[in-house]
């Protein structure tokens, strides 16, 4: 079943290539949505796809790029709204 997940990642996640890391894994898995920096220093992701693939995506992004240090990950699943046709870095 197709789902949407909103993810907020806190820690040292800006200016370390995190958005590009997220985009790479989303595109590799065929997921659609976006990633953006928040003003509080966190990174926000909205992504849609099959739940099994979303879980794989979340596992990958929790590793982060080499220079990142993740302190907290908040995930909220909901039914997909099919709002996206690709994956963007904002």
N, CA, C and O of each residue as an XYZ file, in Angstrom:
360
protein
N       0.847     -1.187      0.000
C       0.000      0.000      0.000
C       0.888      1.246      0.000
O       1.913      1.298      0.680
N       0.481      2.219     -0.759
C       1.248      3.456     -0.872
C       0.998      4.339      0.345
O      -0.139      4.515      0.783
N       2.082      4.889      0.880
C       2.020      5.740      2.067
C       2.830      7.008      1.838
O       3.621      7.109      0.900
N       2.610      7.956      2.714
C       3.420      9.172      2.765
C       4.038      9.218      4.154
O       3.384      8.887      5.143
N       5.296      9.629      4.226
C       5.923      9.796      5.533
C       6.570     11.169      5.592
O       7.257     11.596      4.664
N       6.331     11.854      6.711
C       6.966     13.134      7.013
C       8.062     12.834      8.027
O       7.810     12.206      9.055
N       9.271     13.282      7.737
C      10.421     12.970      8.584
C      11.144     14.265      8.939
O      11.422     15.088      8.066
N      11.441     14.438     10.209
C      12.285     15.542     10.659
C      13.519     14.936     11.311
O      13.416     14.099     12.207
N      14.691     15.370     10.846
C      15.956     14.849     11.358
C      16.729     16.000     11.985
O      16.978     17.023     11.346
N      17.105     15.816     13.246
C      17.835     16.843     13.992
C      19.256     16.380     14.272
O      19.550     15.184     14.284
N      20.127     17.350     14.494
C      21.532     17.084     14.782
C      22.388     17.935     13.864
O      21.971     19.010     13.431
N      23.575     17.456     13.571
C      24.430     18.154     12.606
C      24.067     17.612     11.222
O      24.709     16.698     10.704
N      23.018     18.200     10.641
C      22.477     17.688      9.381
C      22.411     18.748      8.282
O      21.959     18.464      7.173
N      22.854     19.954      8.579
C      22.930     20.987      7.545
C      24.394     21.282      7.247
O      25.251     21.206      8.128
N      24.663     21.617      5.996
C      26.010     21.920      5.501
C      26.945     20.713      5.581
O      28.157     20.854      5.742
N      26.344     19.512      5.462
C      27.133     18.273      5.443
C      26.725     17.375      4.268
O      27.127     16.214      4.206
N      25.924     17.917      3.334
C      25.476     17.138      2.181
C      24.289     16.243      2.460
O      24.023     15.305      1.708
N      23.565     16.527      3.550
C      22.464     15.647      3.938
C      21.334     15.644      2.918
O      20.818     14.575      2.593
N      20.935     16.797      2.405
C      19.826     16.830      1.440
C      20.176     16.051      0.179
O      19.321     15.358     -0.373
N      21.409     16.151     -0.281
C      21.829     15.409     -1.477
C      21.864     13.914     -1.200
O      21.517     13.108     -2.064
N      22.287     13.540      0.013
C      22.294     12.147      0.455
C      20.867     11.582      0.430
O      20.632     10.486     -0.078
N      19.928     12.345      0.983
C      18.517     11.938      1.008
C      17.978     11.813     -0.413
O      17.321     10.827     -0.745
N      18.253     12.803     -1.246
C      17.780     12.797     -2.632
C      18.308     11.584     -3.392
O      17.564     10.938     -4.130
N      19.580     11.278     -3.213
C      20.184     10.123     -3.885
C      19.432      8.839     -3.531
O      19.081      8.062     -4.419
N      19.183      8.614     -2.238
C      18.518      7.382     -1.808
C      17.050      7.350     -2.235
O      16.535      6.288     -2.585
N      16.376      8.491     -2.209
C      14.981      8.543     -2.659
C      14.888      8.189     -4.141
O      14.045      7.385     -4.539
N      15.746      8.785     -4.948
C      15.718      8.517     -6.390
C      16.119      7.083     -6.691
O      15.546      6.451     -7.579
N      17.098      6.563     -5.960
C      17.548      5.181     -6.154
C      16.406      4.197     -5.897
O      16.309      3.164     -6.559
N      15.547      4.522     -4.935
C      14.438      3.645     -4.574
C      13.142      3.982     -5.310
O      12.124      3.326     -5.094
N      13.169      4.995     -6.175
C      11.988      5.360     -6.954
C      10.916      6.075     -6.158
O       9.731      5.964     -6.475
N      11.315      6.810     -5.128
C      10.362      7.534     -4.288
C      10.210      8.975     -4.760
O      11.116      9.535     -5.377
N       9.063      9.564     -4.467
C       8.772     10.949     -4.851
C       8.526     11.796     -3.612
O       7.999     11.314     -2.609
N       8.919     13.077     -3.694
C       8.706     13.994     -2.586
C       9.727     15.101     -2.600
O      10.153     15.552     -3.663
N      10.129     15.548     -1.403
C      11.132     16.610     -1.322
C      11.872     16.550      0.009
O      11.432     15.908      0.963
N      13.009     17.241      0.042
C      13.794     17.430      1.258
C      14.174     18.899      1.334
O      14.472     19.520      0.313
N      14.164     19.462      2.553
C      14.517     20.872      2.720
C      15.140     21.100      4.092
O      14.921     20.326      5.024
N      15.915     22.170      4.202
C      16.452     22.598      5.490
C      15.392     23.401      6.227
O      14.675     24.198      5.621
N      15.293     23.191      7.536
C      14.446     24.012      8.396
C      15.304     25.086      9.051
O      16.514     24.916      9.204
N      14.676     26.188      9.436
C      15.413     27.300     10.048
C      16.007     26.935     11.409
O      16.924     27.610     11.878
N      15.498     25.875     12.053
C      16.026     25.461     13.361
C      17.252     24.552     13.250
O      17.754     24.064     14.263
N      17.738     24.321     12.019
C      18.918     23.487     11.813
C      18.613     22.037     11.493
O      19.525     21.256     11.223
N      17.340     21.668     11.520
C      16.951     20.299     11.178
C      16.700     20.186      9.674
O      16.715     21.180      8.948
N      16.472     18.959      9.230
C      16.116     18.683      7.838
C      14.730     18.050      7.840
O      14.436     17.185      8.664
N      13.875     18.489      6.905
C      12.509     17.983      6.787
C      12.349     17.273      5.451
O      12.799     17.761      4.414
N      11.699     16.106      5.491
C      11.486     15.288      4.296
C      10.017     14.901      4.218
O       9.425     14.497      5.219
N       9.424     15.022      3.032
C       8.125     14.421      2.727
C       8.364     13.497      1.561
O       8.923     13.906      0.543
N       7.944     12.249      1.698
C       8.208     11.272      0.647
C       7.056     10.272      0.576
O       6.482      9.889      1.596
N       6.729      9.857     -0.652
C       5.650      8.902     -0.878
C       6.171      7.674     -1.611
O       7.078      7.754     -2.440
N       5.570      6.540     -1.280
C       5.912      5.291     -1.949
C       5.311      4.114     -1.201
O       4.523      4.289     -0.272
N       5.691      2.912     -1.615
C       5.218      1.708     -0.942
C       5.848      1.641      0.453
O       7.015      1.987      0.633
N       5.066      1.195      1.427
C       5.516      1.221      2.823
C       6.826      0.453      3.028
O       7.699      0.920      3.759
N       6.973     -0.692      2.411
C       8.198     -1.481      2.548
C       9.414     -0.704      2.045
O      10.477     -0.733      2.665
N       9.250     -0.015      0.923
C      10.349      0.773      0.354
C      10.621      2.005      1.211
O      11.775      2.397      1.383
N       9.572      2.615      1.748
C       9.764      3.761      2.648
C      10.569      3.357      3.884
O      11.423      4.114      4.347
N      10.295      2.166      4.414
C      11.051      1.697      5.578
C      12.520      1.480      5.232
O      13.398      1.774      6.043
N      12.791      0.970      4.039
C      14.174      0.808      3.577
C      14.849      2.182      3.450
O      15.997      2.359      3.855
N      14.118      3.146      2.882
C      14.615      4.516      2.738
C      14.974      5.115      4.101
O      16.043      5.702      4.266
N      14.081      4.964      5.063
C      14.313      5.506      6.403
C      15.557      4.874      7.025
O      16.367      5.571      7.636
N      15.711      3.572      6.872
C      16.911      2.900      7.397
C      18.177      3.476      6.788
O      19.171      3.675      7.487
N      18.147      3.745      5.486
C      19.325      4.299      4.804
C      19.634      5.719      5.270
O      20.785      6.046      5.557
N      18.600      6.562      5.342
C      18.886      7.962      5.689
C      19.276      8.121      7.154
O      19.934      9.098      7.511
N      18.881      7.178      8.010
C      19.298      7.237      9.418
C      20.806      7.059      9.557
O      21.378      7.444     10.577
N      21.454      6.487      8.558
C      22.921      6.349      8.572
C      23.577      7.699      8.306
O      24.639      8.002      8.851
N      22.937      8.509      7.461
C      23.440      9.841      7.135
C      24.742      9.818      6.366
O      25.419      8.791      6.312
N      25.100     10.955      5.766
C      26.406     11.059      5.119
C      27.511     11.101      6.185
O      27.238     11.307      7.368
N      28.724     10.908      5.759
C      29.878     10.768      6.660
C      30.016     11.915      7.664
O      30.337     11.671      8.827
N      29.783     13.152      7.240
C      30.009     14.308      8.110
C      28.822     14.646      9.019
O      28.932     15.518      9.880
N      27.701     13.968      8.834
C      26.500     14.251      9.631
C      26.569     13.553     10.987
O      27.247     12.539     11.161
N      25.842     14.135     11.941
C      25.642     13.495     13.240
C      24.161     13.635     13.578
O      23.688     14.721     13.914
N      23.448     12.535     13.486
C      22.002     12.543     13.720
C      21.726     12.353     15.207
O      22.206     11.403     15.825
N      20.940     13.278     15.772
C      20.549     13.188     17.179
C      19.139     12.630     17.346
O      18.864     11.901     18.300
N      18.240     12.974     16.413
C      16.832     12.600     16.576
C      16.165     12.478     15.214
O      16.414     13.281     14.314
N      15.305     11.454     15.071
C      14.517     11.261     13.852
C      13.061     11.108     14.269
O      12.726     10.248     15.084
N      12.200     11.948     13.706
C      10.756     11.864     13.963
C      10.080     11.489     12.652
O      10.268     12.154     11.633
N       9.290     10.414     12.684
C       8.587      9.932     11.488
C       7.084      9.940     11.750
O       6.635      9.573     12.835
N       6.312     10.360     10.752
C       4.853     10.315     10.848
C       4.301      9.798      9.523
O       4.388     10.475      8.499
N       3.732      8.592      9.552
C       3.143      7.990      8.356
C       1.686      8.416      8.217
O       0.989      8.639      9.208
N       1.243      8.523      6.973
C      -0.160      8.803      6.660
C      -0.450      8.234      5.273
O       0.480      7.862      4.558
N      -1.723      8.160      4.881
C      -2.026      7.674      3.529
C      -1.400      8.587      2.472
O      -1.332      9.803      2.648
N      -0.950      7.992      1.389
C      -0.352      8.775      0.293
C      -1.408      9.668     -0.334
O      -2.579      9.299     -0.426
N      -0.978     10.850     -0.764
C      -1.876     11.784     -1.446
C      -1.503     11.922     -2.912
O      -2.145     12.662     -3.657
N      -0.454     11.202     -3.326
C       0.032     11.250     -4.714
C       0.236     12.690     -5.181
O      -0.212     13.080     -6.259
N       0.922     13.468     -4.344
C       1.155     14.887     -4.622
C       2.409     15.126     -5.454
O       2.574     16.203     -6.026
N       3.292     14.135     -5.529
C       4.610     14.349     -6.114
C       4.829     13.478     -7.351
O       4.312     12.364     -7.440
N       5.599     14.002     -8.298
C       5.932     13.231     -9.500
C       7.428     12.967     -9.611
O       7.870     12.245    -10.505
N       8.212     13.556     -8.696
C       9.661     13.345     -8.674
C      10.160     13.664     -7.270
O       9.362     13.873     -6.357
N      11.485     13.701     -7.096
C      12.044     14.052     -5.793
C      12.891     15.301     -5.946
O      13.788     15.355     -6.788
N      12.599     16.315     -5.119
C      13.265     17.618     -5.223
C      14.048     17.958     -3.969
O      13.683     17.564     -2.861
N      15.128     18.694     -4.163
C      15.845     19.329     -3.064
C      15.392     20.781     -3.047
O      15.555     21.499     -4.033
N      14.826     21.210     -1.932
C      14.365     22.604     -1.817
C      15.352     23.414     -1.007
O      15.145     24.609     -0.797
